[in-house]
Amino acid sequence: MNTALIIDLPARISSWRNATWNEYIERVENLDQQERVFFNLDTIWIDMGDEGINHSRFNELFSLILFVWFYRQADVKFDLLGGCVMEKPQTQSAAPDKVLYVGGNSPKWKPGEPRRVNLDLWRVPDLVAEISDTTLAIDLDEKKQLYLALGIPEYWVIDVKGKQVLAFRLIDGKYEQCSESVALTGLPIELLEQTLEQMDNENGNAALWFATQIQNLPARSIDS
């Protein structure tokens, strides 16, 4: 997908440009409060933030959805690191809206270390997700290629305007669109989209609707 499809002003201003890893480090260590930085090989992209009410509302909806989902599986360890920077030093870096670890062994920070996840030291997350209000084209193009390079096994793009969830699984070195989550075993992607349809206003009520729907799904467990 071509980034020219992005028609809003913030997305037009934000674009990929050439940069070195050292330039990335300098920028990521001196971020403005709402900025997110993405790096892939020799290019960098600065997300200027300021996404507004819709992005915030849908972002928090998916935090609630993940909590509700794992609440019914008390034996499964999970760790949600929203907006956390993860890096493959010298090559890639990203700060997804959602970073989910399932089954334990999630990154732990120690004093004196950079406040970022080094993927040379920690395993990749089981799922990352982007809330796409003004960045849909980039999320489906450059960011998708970035997460593929990082080896992220499952990637969701939540289209705010279209109220759809585009879910991809890593299969044989490429992303293929999927109808059921692997990280959230047994969760139909269609149910996520149906939950988005409940989002006239309040995300809390949409999450409660989701909670009633998954009662009919079989609870499946993984080794924790």
N, C-alpha and C positions, 0 to 999 in steps of 0.2 A: 504494500500500500504506500502511496506517495504522500509525503508530509505536506504537500501543497493542498491536500484536502482540509487541513486545519485552517479555519477561517477567522477564528477569534484573535484579537490583538495580542494577548499574552503569549499564545502559542506561536504566533508569527515572529515575535521578538526573540523567543527562546529557540535556538537552533544549534545543531552540532557544528563544532569547529575543531580544527587541528590543535592538539596540545600534547605535551609530554606528561609522563607520570609525575615528575616533580612539580609541574605546573598544577596538576590535579591536587597533589598533596597540599600545596600552598593554598589552593582555593578551599578545599574541604576543611582545612584547619582554621579558616577565617570566614566561615559562612555567616550570611545574614540569617536572622532567626527563621524565616520561612523558606529559605532556599534548600533545594536538594540537588546533588551533583551526581552525574552518571558518566562513567568513563569506559570506553571500549577501544582497546589497542591504542591508536594514536588520535582519538577524537574524544571530545568532552561535550556534555550538554548540561546546561544549568536550568533547572526547573525553578522559576521565580516564585512559586507558591501563590498565595493570594487566590486560592481556588474558590472560596466563598461557601455559602450555606449548603448548596447541593452536594458538593464534594464532601464536606464535613458530615452531613447527615447520612450519606450512603456509606462513608468510611466507618462511622460508628455502628451503622446497621450490621456490617459484616463482623465487627468485633462481637456484637451481641449474638449473631448467628453462630459464630465459632464457640462462644461460651455455652450457648444452649445445646449445641451438638455434643460437646464433650461432657456436659453435665450428666448426660444419661450413660456415660461410659467412665465411671469413676476410677476404673483400674488403668486407664490410659493416660500417660503423662503427655502434656502438651505445653508449649511455651509460645506466646504470641509477642513478637518484637516489632511493633508497628513503627515504620519510618527508620529503622536501624540501618546504618551503613554497613554493607558487607563488601569485602574486597578479595580479589585474587591479585596479590601484589604484582605490580608492573604491567598488568594486562587489562583487568576489568574491575569496575566498582559500580554499585547500584544502591539506591535507597528506596526500596519499594514501599507502598502504602502499608502492605501487610507482609510479614515474614513469619511463617508458622513452622515450628518444629514439633514433630509427633514422635513419641516413644522414648523421650529422654535424650541425654547427651547433647543438650543445647549449649551454645556458647556462654561462658562465664567471664566477666571482666575482673581484672586484678589491678590494684593501684599501680600507676606508673606505665600502664599499657595504653596504646591509643584506644579511644572510645569507639572502636569500629570492630567488626567481625572479620578476622583474618581467615579466609577459607582454605589457606594452606595448613592451618592449625585445627580448624573445626569443620565438621561435616556441613554439606550444603543443607539448607532448609528443605522440608518436604513440600512446601507450597509457598509461592509468592503471589501477590495480587496487586493490581493497580486499579484505582478508582478513576475512571476516565470521564471527566466532565468536559474539559477543554483540550485533552491530550490524546484522544482516541487513536488518531493516525500514528503518532509516535509510539504509543503503547503496543500497537499491532505490527509495527515495523521495526524500528531501531531497538526499542527495549526488548521486544520479543527475541531478536537476534542476540542481544546482550545476555538475556537469561538462558538462552540456548547454549551460548559459549560458556556460561558459568555452570552448566550441567544441572539446572534446576529441574527436578522431575515433573513438577506440575505448576502451571502458570494460568492465572485467571485474569481476564480483563473485564471489569464491570462497567458497562456502557450506561452512564447515568441517563442520558437523553433517550436512548432507545430501550432502556429497561431490559437489557439482556446481559447474560453472562457468557463470555466466550472462554471456554476452558480448553487447555492444551496439555497433553501428556507427552513426555519425552520417550520416544520409541525409536530404537535403532539410529540414534544420533540426530533425530529431527522431531519437531513438534507436530503432533496430529491432534485435531480437535476431538474432544471426547464428550460423551453424554453422561458419564458418571465419574465422580471423584475417586482418586486412589488414596490421597492423604486423609480424606474423610470417607472412609470405606463404606460404600453402599449409598452415598448421597447422590441422588439424581440432580444434574445441573438444571434440569427443567424446574425442579422445586425451588431452586434459588431464583429463577426468573419469575416464577409465580409469586414469590415473596416480594420481589421488586414491584410487582403490580399492586401490592398492598400499600405502597409508599405514596399515598396522596399527600400526607403531611408527616405523621409521627413515625419515626423509625422504631420506637419502643413497641408500638402496637403491631407493626409488621413482624418484629422479632417474636412477639407472643403468638402471632398467627403461625409462624414457622414452627414454633415449639409444639403447637397442637398437631401439626401435620406429620412431624417425624415420629409421633407416638405410634403410628401405624407401620413404621419401618423397622425391620429387625435390627437390634443392637448388635454390632459386631465388634470384636475386640482384637487388639494386636498385642504382640509381646511388648511390655513396657520396661 
